[in-house]
């Protein structure tokens, strides 16, 4: 079985990732851009802000594709002259 931390550390900064890590009471996922790392932690920029993750707490991590393009807004329904 591959060590998830070793594979994660091989990813270049700027890679879009999802990381599952242990927290008090269970585990949680972080999805965003890998923006930094040190010997003990890594930083991921999410929509909500930057998250620091302790490498020893990582359960699984992988690269993911870029986010989908924004959908176009729906136009208003045409007025059919019903009154």
C-alpha positions as YAML, in Angstrom:
chain: A
units: angstrom
residues:
- id: 1
  name: UNK
  ca: [0.00, 0.00, 0.00]
- id: 2
  name: UNK
  ca: [1.32, 3.45, -0.91]
- id: 3
  name: UNK
  ca: [2.09, 5.92, 1.85]
- id: 4
  name: UNK
  ca: [-0.43, 8.76, 1.26]
- id: 5
  name: UNK
  ca: [1.92, 11.38, 2.71]
- id: 6
  name: UNK
  ca: [4.86, 10.38, 0.50]
- id: 7
  name: UNK
  ca: [2.70, 10.53, -2.64]
- id: 8
  name: UNK
  ca: [1.22, 13.84, -1.50]
- id: 9
  name: UNK
  ca: [4.65, 15.39, -0.88]
- id: 10
  name: UNK
  ca: [5.64, 14.53, -4.46]
- id: 11
  name: UNK
  ca: [2.92, 16.83, -5.87]
- id: 12
  name: UNK
  ca: [4.10, 20.28, -7.00]
- id: 13
  name: UNK
  ca: [2.83, 23.42, -5.29]
- id: 14
  name: UNK
  ca: [-0.17, 24.82, -7.14]
- id: 15
  name: UNK
  ca: [-1.75, 21.37, -7.60]
- id: 16
  name: UNK
  ca: [-5.47, 21.06, -6.86]
- id: 17
  name: UNK
  ca: [-5.87, 18.41, -4.16]
- id: 18
  name: UNK
  ca: [-8.28, 16.75, -1.80]
- id: 19
  name: UNK
  ca: [-6.87, 15.70, 1.57]
- id: 20
  name: UNK
  ca: [-8.60, 13.59, 4.23]
- id: 21
  name: UNK
  ca: [-7.07, 14.11, 7.65]
- id: 22
  name: UNK
  ca: [-7.83, 13.24, 11.24]
- id: 23
  name: UNK
  ca: [-9.42, 15.82, 13.51]
- id: 24
  name: UNK
  ca: [-10.75, 15.50, 17.03]
- id: 25
  name: UNK
  ca: [-13.77, 13.23, 16.81]
- id: 26
  name: UNK
  ca: [-13.12, 11.82, 13.33]
- id: 27
  name: UNK
  ca: [-11.86, 12.98, 9.96]
- id: 28
  name: UNK
  ca: [-12.55, 15.74, 7.48]
- id: 29
  name: UNK
  ca: [-11.75, 16.55, 3.86]
- id: 30
  name: UNK
  ca: [-10.05, 19.67, 2.54]
- id: 31
  name: UNK
  ca: [-10.32, 20.55, -1.15]
- id: 32
  name: UNK
  ca: [-8.20, 23.27, -2.70]
- id: 33
  name: UNK
  ca: [-4.81, 24.33, -4.04]
- id: 34
  name: UNK
  ca: [-1.63, 23.09, -2.38]
- id: 35
  name: UNK
  ca: [0.21, 26.34, -1.59]
- id: 36
  name: UNK
  ca: [2.90, 25.39, 0.91]
- id: 37
  name: UNK
  ca: [4.52, 22.71, 3.00]
- id: 38
  name: UNK
  ca: [7.15, 22.19, 5.66]
- id: 39
  name: UNK
  ca: [8.58, 19.09, 7.32]
- id: 40
  name: UNK
  ca: [5.50, 18.72, 9.54]
- id: 41
  name: UNK
  ca: [2.62, 20.57, 7.83]
- id: 42
  name: UNK
  ca: [1.13, 21.61, 4.52]
- id: 43
  name: UNK
  ca: [-1.13, 24.49, 3.55]
- id: 44
  name: UNK
  ca: [-4.12, 24.25, 1.23]
- id: 45
  name: UNK
  ca: [-6.05, 27.29, -0.05]
- id: 46
  name: UNK
  ca: [-9.77, 26.52, -0.07]
- id: 47
  name: UNK
  ca: [-12.74, 28.70, -1.00]
- id: 48
  name: UNK
  ca: [-13.09, 29.52, 2.70]
- id: 49
  name: UNK
  ca: [-9.41, 30.40, 3.24]
- id: 50
  name: UNK
  ca: [-6.09, 28.75, 4.00]
- id: 51
  name: UNK
  ca: [-6.01, 25.50, 5.99]
- id: 52
  name: UNK
  ca: [-2.89, 24.08, 7.68]
- id: 53
  name: UNK
  ca: [-2.80, 20.29, 7.90]
- id: 54
  name: UNK
  ca: [-0.42, 18.27, 10.06]
- id: 55
  name: UNK
  ca: [1.20, 15.70, 7.74]
- id: 56
  name: UNK
  ca: [1.07, 13.00, 10.44]
- id: 57
  name: UNK
  ca: [-2.75, 13.34, 10.44]
- id: 58
  name: UNK
  ca: [-3.22, 12.70, 6.70]
- id: 59
  name: UNK
  ca: [-5.25, 9.57, 5.98]
- id: 60
  name: UNK
  ca: [-5.51, 9.98, 2.19]
- id: 61
  name: UNK
  ca: [-4.62, 12.62, -0.38]
- id: 62
  name: UNK
  ca: [-4.72, 12.91, -4.14]
- id: 63
  name: UNK
  ca: [-4.56, 15.29, -7.04]
- id: 64
  name: UNK
  ca: [-7.89, 16.24, -8.57]
- id: 65
  name: UNK
  ca: [-8.81, 17.94, -11.86]
- id: 66
  name: UNK
  ca: [-9.47, 21.68, -12.14]
- id: 67
  name: UNK
  ca: [-12.93, 22.88, -11.09]
- id: 68
  name: UNK
  ca: [-15.60, 22.83, -13.79]
- id: 69
  name: UNK
  ca: [-16.25, 26.03, -15.73]
- id: 70
  name: UNK
  ca: [-19.02, 28.19, -14.28]
- id: 71
  name: UNK
  ca: [-22.43, 27.49, -15.74]
- id: 72
  name: UNK
  ca: [-24.15, 30.20, -17.72]
- id: 73
  name: UNK
  ca: [-27.06, 31.83, -15.98]
- id: 74
  name: UNK
  ca: [-30.53, 30.82, -17.05]
- id: 75
  name: UNK
  ca: [-32.45, 33.53, -18.82]
- id: 76
  name: UNK
  ca: [-35.89, 34.50, -17.58]
- id: 77
  name: UNK
  ca: [-38.80, 32.58, -19.05]
- id: 78
  name: UNK
  ca: [-40.22, 34.37, -22.08]
- id: 79
  name: UNK
  ca: [-43.39, 36.41, -21.51]
- id: 80
  name: UNK
  ca: [-46.15, 34.46, -23.24]
- id: 81
  name: UNK
  ca: [-48.73, 37.20, -22.92]
- id: 82
  name: UNK
  ca: [-50.86, 35.24, -20.47]
- id: 83
  name: UNK
  ca: [-52.86, 37.46, -18.20]
...
